[in-house]
Amino acid sequence: MSSELMNTVYHAVALFLLLTIGGGLVRIWRGPTAADRLLAIQLFGTTGTAILILLSLAVDNQAYQNVALIFALLAGILGVVFTRYAQPASSSTHNDEEESHDLG
């Protein structure tokens, strides 16, 4: 394939992925749960990474790939942080109940 055709394909796929981010915005707005919102945010990180890699291939710029790797790292960290802070709220009330039963 010619490089101009491949660049057009890269741009078209990047545009489609950008539209999926729009669908993720709807999911963040409407919810209904925090887990749904987290998955939409994870979609942003993954899709943003894919878009940047496609654009780096289309314009032949290595810097976009470096930014894409940072986006991927931050998306992974966000998932870990969310699960870390979402769990203690439910488990701490459970632990308090266990401690009150042990004392009485």
C-alpha positions in Angstrom: 0.0 0.0 0.0 1.1 3.5 -0.6 2.1 5.7 2.4 -0.6 8.2 1.6 -3.3 5.5 1.7 -1.9 4.2 5.0 -1.9 7.7 6.5 -5.5 8.1 5.5 -6.3 4.8 7.2 -4.4 5.8 10.3 -6.4 9.1 10.5 -9.7 7.4 9.9 -9.1 4.8 12.6 -8.0 7.6 15.0 -11.2 9.5 14.2 -13.3 6.4 15.0 -11.4 6.0 18.3 -12.1 9.6 19.1 -15.8 9.0 18.6 -15.6 6.1 21.1 -14.3 8.5 23.6 -17.5 10.5 23.1 -19.4 7.4 24.0 -17.3 7.1 27.1 -18.2 10.7 28.1 -21.9 9.7 28.0 -21.1 6.7 30.3 -19.3 9.0 32.8 -22.1 11.4 32.8 -24.9 8.9 33.2 -23.2 6.3 35.4 -24.9 4.6 37.1 -22.1 3.3 39.3 -18.6 4.3 40.1 -17.3 1.2 38.4 -19.0 2.2 35.1 -17.3 5.6 35.4 -13.9 4.0 36.1 -14.2 1.8 33.1 -15.0 4.8 30.9 -12.0 6.6 32.3 -9.9 3.5 31.5 -11.3 3.6 28.0 -9.9 7.2 27.7 -6.5 6.1 28.7 -6.4 3.1 26.4 -8.0 4.8 23.5 -5.9 8.0 23.9 -2.8 5.7 23.8 -4.1 4.1 20.6 -4.9 7.4 18.9 -1.4 8.8 19.7 0.3 5.7 18.4 -1.7 5.9 15.2 -1.0 9.6 14.8 2.7 9.0 15.4 2.7 6.5 12.5 0.7 8.9 10.3 3.0 11.9 10.8 6.1 10.0 11.5 6.8 11.6 14.8 8.3 9.5 17.6 7.4 12.0 20.3 3.7 11.0 20.1 4.7 7.4 21.0 6.5 8.6 24.1 3.4 10.6 25.2 1.3 7.5 24.5 3.4 5.4 26.8 2.9 7.9 29.6 -0.9 7.9 29.0 -0.9 4.1 29.3 1.1 4.3 32.5 -1.2 6.9 34.0 -4.3 4.9 33.0 -2.9 1.8 34.8 -2.1 3.8 37.9 -5.6 5.4 37.9 -7.1 1.9 38.0 -5.0 0.9 40.9 -5.7 4.1 42.9 -9.4 3.8 42.2 -9.6 0.2 43.5 -7.5 1.0 46.5 -9.7 3.9 47.6 -13.0 2.3 46.6 -12.6 -0.8 48.7 -11.7 0.5 52.3 -15.1 2.2 52.6 -17.0 -1.0 52.6 -14.4 -3.1 54.4 -13.8 -0.7 57.2 -17.4 -0.8 58.3 -17.2 -4.6 58.2 -14.1 -4.6 60.3 -15.7 -2.2 62.9 -18.6 -4.7 63.2 -16.2 -7.6 63.8 -14.3 -5.6 66.5 -17.5 -4.7 68.3 -18.5 -8.4 68.4 -15.1 -9.4 69.7 -15.4 -6.9 72.6 -18.9 -7.8 73.7 
